[in-house]
Amino acid sequence: MAELPEKIDVHSHFLSSAYREHCRVNGHSAPDGFPMLPEWNIERHLEMADKLNINKSYLSVSSPGVHLVPNDDELARRIARECNVVAADAKTRFPERFGFWASLPLPDVDGSLEELAYAFDKLNADGVAVETNTHGYYLGHRDYERVWAELNRRHALVFIHPTSPCVLEHRDTGLASCHKAAPLPEFPNPIFEFFFDTARAVINLFYTGAIARYPQITYIIPHAGGALPTLIERFSRFGRAIPGLPVDGSVTPDFVRERLKTNFYFDMAGTPWPDQIPALLAFIGKDQLLYGSDYPFTPAEFVGVLADTMEKCMARVFETEAERMMAYKGNAERLFLQQSVARNASASNRTSSKATESGHL
């Protein structure tokens, strides 16, 4: 096989031994219908990356996330901190090879705000990773306003990863409960339910007005948007065409298209070639595509097969080698540079404001 192009991988995962044990003890040894959790360690990850010419990998916790037990916020906070420390250690040891998206213990808002601050200010996180829903709380839920406001203030990158769809219910006790939806339980949810939940989460963010209220957040959507590309025209037009629906007034076809181009990037993990990417490019630019491996949930050998397929198919869509190189690496480099400048400016403004308030200026 010819040498593969250099890449920056924005969609790769890690599973520490402690996290695997938390999953086992709390009933998530075979999450989302998968037969088991994959093995992972830094050495294997770097070996895979070297073979596929991946310069840098951005690590995140995949489904089922860190909030493993409904209503057990204390456990979720502990798991989030443990995972973020492990990821930060990988970045510290191999700063040229690893970055990470910090986990938040949503739907625990107070715990998420605390962890968000710790991850950015102490662990040097590159952004945060959130699931499409946690125990039925989708990302546009009104309880999450303070989290989105803080992420907006920090000009944060938010990586949204799918999980099993879940229906939220409220008990007479006042505690929320949920049940995971598996209309076709004989098939693991990642095969297609993950794609539907990705679309559901993004549409929910638009419909609740979160996208309009927090314009400084940039989102990375995996798997080329899942089922989203085929629904963009439909949800942007029909949401407000039916009287009485709780759809934010910002939602119009023009607004949705504008924000998709200014606030969203899409990774190419999974099997988006040859059909899904052309559909997505009807709404975004080629400069919004990023490489993703989905390792180790996609085994190393299959990551290689997909990378080879991607290289062959990209030639049909990208007119020049320079465009292909941008999708593999250059777009990510530009995105991270822009975010670094924006975050530094935001931090400087916060410092100046605090100094002014305390009378030091």
N, C-alpha and C positions, 0 to 999 in steps of 0.2 A: 504494500500500500504506500502510495506517495506520502511525503511528509504533509501532515495536516497544518492548516494555518494557525497562527497564534490566536489564543482566545482568552477572554475574561468571562468566567462562569458566574453569573449572578444567581443561579438557582442550583445550589447543592446543599446537602444536608449532613448533619452529624448526629450521632447517638452515643452519648457517653455510657459507660457501664452503669452508672448511677441512674441515668434516665431510663435505660432499659429495665432496670429493676423496679423503678417506680411504675412503669407501664405494666410489668408482670403482676405486681402486687395489687394493682388497682383495676385489673380486668382488661388491659389493652395489649395483651401479648400478640393478638392477631387483629390489629386495628383496621377498620373500614372493610373487612372481608378479606384482607390479605392473609395468607397462611402464617406469616411470622414477621417480626421486625428484622431488618437486615443487620448484619454485622458492620461495624465501622471502627477504624482507627486512623490516626493521622498518617502513618506510614503507608497504608494501603491507598489512602486518598491521594497522597503525593505521587505514588507509583502510577495510579490511573491518570492523574493530571499530566505527568511527564510523558506518558505514552501518547496522549492526545493533544499535546502542545498547549495545555491550559496554563497560562501564566499565573493566574490568580483565581481563587475560588471564594465566593461569599457564602458563608455557612449560615444555616438556619435550622430550627427545629421544624420538622414536618408534622402532619396530622398523626396522632391526636392532640398535639400541642402540649402545653404545660398545665392547663386547668383540667386535670383528669377526672376529678370527682365533683359533680354538681354541688354547689354551695360550700365546698371546702376551700375557702380562700387562703387559709394559712398554708395548706399543703401546696397550692398553686404558686404562692409567693416563694416558697422555699425551692420548688423545682425550677421556677424561672431564674432565680438567682444562681442556682447551681449550674444551669445550662449556660447562662450568660458568662459566668466566670470561666467555664471550660472553653467556650468560643473565644473569649478575650485572650486566654492563655495561648491558644493556637495562633492568634494574630500577633501576639507579642513575640512568640518564639520564631514565627515565620512571617514577618511583616510584608514581605514581597509576594507571599503565596496565599495568604488568607486575609479576608475581612469577615464581618459578620453582621447579620440582622438580629437585633436583640429580641428576645421573647418577652411578651407582656402577659400578666396573669388575668386577662379579661375573662369574664365580665366584671371582675373586681376592679372598679375604677380607681379607688384610692391606692390599692396595691400597684396598679399599672402606672399611675403617675409617679409613685415612688421609684419603681423599677426603671421607668423611662429616664428619669433624672440620673439615677445611678449609672445606667448603661451608657448614656451619652457623656456624662461629666467625669465619671471615674474609670469606665472600661473602654472608652473611645469607640463605641459602637458606630457603625456606618449608617445605620437606619434601624427600623424595627420590622419584625415579621408578625403579621396577624393572620388568623384563620378567617375564612369566609364567614363562619359563624362559630360561636362557642356556646354549647348547650342551648342552641336556638336563638341566641342574641346575635342578630346580624349587624353588620358594621355601621349602619345608619341609625341604630337604636338611640333613642333620645338620652338614655343614660350615659352614652359615650361622649357627650358634648365636650366635657372638660378634657378628655384625652385628645380629641381632635384639635381642640383649641391650643393645647400645649405643643402638639406636633406641628401645627401651623406656625406657631410662634418660633419654632426652631427650624423652620424650612426643611422638615424631615423627609427622608425617603421611606416609603412604606411598601414593603413587599407583602402582597396578599396571597396566601396559599390556600388551596381548597381543602375541605374536609367533608365528612358525610353531612348531607342535609339533615336538619333537625327542626322539630316543631316545638315551639315554646308553649308551655302551659303554666297557669298560676293556680296554686293550691289554696285551700281555705286557710292554711296556716300562714299564708303570706310568702312562703318560699316558692321559688320558681322551679319547675321541673320540665323535662323535655324527653321526647323519644325520637331516636334517629329514624329517618325515613329510608326504607330500603324496598321500593316497589318491586324490584326483581332481586330478591335476596340471594339467588343462586350465583349472581355475578358480583365480584368485588366492586365496591363503589368507585375506586379510582378509574375503572374502565370508561365510565361515562357520567356517573353522578357527580364526580368532581368537576367536570366541565360545566354541568348545569348549575352547580352551586357557585362557581366562579362568576358566571353571568348574573346569577341572582344577587350576589354580594355587590357587584359594581352597579347594577341597576338600582339596588336599594340605596346606595350612596348618592346617586343622582336624585332619586325620587324623594328622599328625605331632605334634600337641600344641602347635605354635607359638602358636596363638591363645590357648590356655589359659595358657601360660608367660609371655606378654608382653602383659599386659592394658592397658598404657599406650600401645600403638600404635593409631592410628586409620588405617583404610584407605579409600582412594577407589577404587572399582571402576568402570571405564568401561562405556559402552554398556549401561547399565541391568543390568549383571551378566552380559551375554552369555547363555550357556545355563544359567547358575546357577539362576535362579528355578525352573525346571521340575525341577531335580535336588535341591533342598534337602531335601524330605521323604524322598526315596529314600536319599541318601547318609547322612543323619543317623540313619536307622533300620537300614539294611542293613550299615553298616560294622562294627558289633559283633555283628550277628546271625549272622555266619558265623565259626565258631571258627578261630583261628589267623591271622587277618589282622592286620597290624601297624598297628592303629588305636588311637590314644591313648584312655585310659579316660575322658577328659573328654567324648568325643563322644556326646551324647544329643540327641534332638530338642529338648528344653527348653534345653539349653546352646547349641546352634547358633542357635536362635531368639533367645535372650537376647543372644548376642554380635553377631548380625547387627543388632540394634537399638541396641547400645551402642558398637560399635567400627567400624561400617561406614557409609560414604556411597556413593551411586551417582550417576554423572553420566548425563545424558540425551543424550549424543552419538550420532550415527548415526540409526537409524530405529526407535526404541523405541515410537513411536506408530503406531497406536492400541492395539496388543495387548500389548506387552511390559511396559509400566509397570503396568497393572492386575494382571498376574501377580506382579510384584515387590512391589507394595503389600500382598499377602497376608502378607508377612513383615516389612516395615519400615514406618516412618511416613513421611508426606509431608514431614516436616521433615528427611528424610535424602536428599532428591533435590537434585541440583546441575545447573546448566547446563554443557554442553560443546559446543564447535563442531567439534573435530577438524580445524581448519584447520592447515596448508594441504593435508593429505592429502584432506580434503573441500574442493574448490575453493570460492572465495568465493561464487560465484553459487549453488552448491548449498547452502552454509551458509544463505543467505537463504531458499531454498525450504524447507529443513527447519525453519527458525525459524518460518516462516509456518504450516507444517503443525502444528508443536508448539503454537503459540498457539491454533489452532482446536481441536485435540484436547484440550488441557488443560481446556477449559471443560466437557468431559464428565466429568472425574475430580475436578477441584478445584471445590468448591462456591462459593468466594468469590474475588474478585480478590486479596485479601490472601494467600490460600494460594498462588496462582499467583506472586505477587511474591516470596514466600519461596523458592519453588523456583528462580526465576530469579536471585535475588540475596541475599535475607535469610538463607537457610540457610547460604550460604557465609560471609557476614559473621559470623554467630554461631559457626560452626565455627572460623574463624580467630581470633576473639577468645578462645574457649575454649583453643585451642592455644597462643596467645601467653601467656596467664596460666599455663598448666600448664608451658610451657617455661621461663618466667622463674622460676617457683617452683623448678623442678628445677635450674636454673643457680645460683640463690641457695643452695640446699641443698648443691650441689657445692662452691661457694666457701667456705661455712661449714665444711664437713667438711675441706677442704684446710687452712684456717686453723687449725682445731683440731689437726689432725695435725702441723702445723709449729710449734705452740706459740705462735701469735700471739694466741690468745684467752685 
